[in-house]
Amino acid sequence: MEVLTNAEMQRADQLSIAAGTPGFKLMLSAGQAVAEAAHALVEEGPILIVAGPGNNGGDGFVAAAELAAQGREVSVILMCERDQLQGDAASAARGWKHPVLPFNPQAIGRPALIIDALFGAGLSRPVEGEAREMIEAINANGAPVLAVDLPSGINGTSAAVLGVAVNAAETVTFFRKKPAHLLLPGRMHCGHVRVADIGIEAQVLDEIAPQIFENDPDFWGSAFPVPRIDGHKYARGHVLAVSGDAAATGAARLAARGALRAGAGLVTLATPRDALAINAAALTAVMVHPVDTAIEFGELLGDKRYNTCIIGPGAGVGERTCDLVHTALTSQRRLVLDADALTSFAANPERLFESIKTSQDKAVVLTPHEGEFPRLFSDLSNKHPGRSKIERVRAAAERSGAVVLLKGADTTIAAPDGRATIAANAPPWLATAGAGDVLAGIIAGLLAQGVPAFEAASIAVWMHGEAASEAGPGLIAEDLTETLPAVHRRIYHALGIEY
């Protein structure tokens, strides 16, 4: 499903109004959706609506009138005077035939539910003064909160918390999600997010042409590789993973096994000779081949059946790893670069980017976490509070010429052409040693089967999160490959494929 920035959502409203749907009709539909969600969340007891001066407050007034008409006990706190409201918000307020309470935290009382209709997604400056005191009082009250569009205090595009933000149990948004429903820290404040249809036609997206998507099978399903009945293992690609020395072999084995479970037909581990026996003893379906130098690696890649490489997990930081990367790029192989392969270029990232851009096969995926990302993109760190994760990753992809995957609870992937996905399905226990190595392998396994780089990275991230959920709390990295068959079945079911 498409994800719309604040500006894109505003454009969707404008296009819908230009096509003949009055803005107030959209507000009525939004307010009715809020009322429906409120009743589902709390079936009895008093409801308090905290309304702001803009259209978010207008949605709140519509919800108040709808709930009151259903016999619910409703009260409204308004941030400004009624006569200061304008446009559709003023029209909505006229539909509320009862007094409004003063904008004072003491007016909150003990409601069964608070509806946060204070600020919309477009908030761009820190919350201060009376508004801050009100948000803090809402959070301290103890009643569940239903947020209208986004919890107040969150910017919809950047997902930044602007000083303070409401902690909602549930959020009702309209037409499409915004980045802040998926990205941290905004997502931490949203609770369960439901998307309401308020009458905006999907055709408006043709003109908006959004480039951000929620990472799920609805987005990438058509690219998922399904083996043909007449296929064979060589048709599904051959992954070559690079192992570290005898003291650092486990990471590459995790990646190799991930590639095999993702559907690659064959996987070989290129291992230094001092680690050959260790790797051979620990592997069964994954083959091993002795490789000590970049020259030997290049000779091995003379076999065109090796169509995809993984370099980085346990590979070691240094010039040897840089040489292996350049050899793979010169050989025009699909390539996943993780961990040590990224850090090896920290002193001169432009050297890596130039090599990627001059490679004839642009199927290259970089998979940093937040600690590794600044080593390649030092000016795109996460220290600037107004710069969203998606903005940073898109800039990194454009600069590097590769698909960039920035790991985390809100793993974000961007292609050099600006397309991006945000994942929201990773459980907290996925943060464990070796999990990233398995992810690198899954990406490589999909690349080997011919999946384009952006889609391969997106599919792999979703599968990775689902595998962790399947394994449950207490997960260790080795469990991920064991639960991947169940994830494959889940995807087949979602796509309507019999197996």
Salt bridges, closest charged atoms under 4 A:
GLU2 OE1 - ARG176 NE 2.86
GLU136 OE2 - ARG132 NE 3.15
ASP149 OD1 - LYS178 NZ 2.89
GLU170 OE2 - ARG194 NE 2.88
GLU207 OE2 - ARG11 NH2 2.55
GLU214 OE1 - LYS177 NZ 3.20
ASP230 OD2 - ARG228 NH2 2.86
ASP292 OD2 - ARG273 NH1 2.74
GLU296 OE1 - ARG273 NH1 3.08
ASP303 OD2 - ARG305 NH2 3.00
GLU319 OE2 - ARG351 NH2 2.77
ASP338 OD1 - LYS407 NZ 3.25
GLU370 OE1 - ARG392 NH2 2.86
GLU372 OE2 - HIS369 NE2 3.23
ASP379 OD1 - ARG399 NH1 2.82
ASP410 OD1 - LYS389 NZ 2.79
ASP417 OD2 - ARG419 NE 2.93
GLU455 OE2 - ARG419 NH1 3.14
GLU466 OE1 - ARG490 NH1 2.55
GLU470 OE1 - ARG490 NH2 2.20
GLU482 OE2 - ARG257 NH2 2.86
GLU482 OE1 - ARG261 NH2 3.31
